[in-house]
Amino acid sequence: MNEKKVWNIVQRPNDVNIVGCKWVFFKKITNTEEPKFKARLVAQGFKSVMGFDYQDTSSPVLQRKTMRILIAIAACKNWSIEQLDVTSAFLKSPISHDIFLY
């Protein structure tokens, strides 16, 4: 992780909340090759404080009313509808501020 410059080791600042982290290990199994052992460092975001560590949260979701309107319009105009569900949408999202982990 140091070689890929994922993080920098710095002195602990006094005026920020320090968020804990945990390593998650798993084995990825595919049909074509031997299992791969993977690891992911996960920040314990539940320890963040609203108003201090972050100001607001948002998630790109669609309201049920809006979805029903879109389906009704598509049905009236004979349009086809496709759905996409991204389960890992927030795994690689950009971060615009510093996060301090211990």
Secondary structure, 3 states (H helix, E strand, C coil): CCCCCCCCCCCCCCCCCCECEEEEEEEECCCCCCCEEEEEEEECHHHCCECCCECCCCCCCCCHHHHHHHHHHHHHCCCCCCCCCCCCCCCCCCCCCCCCEC
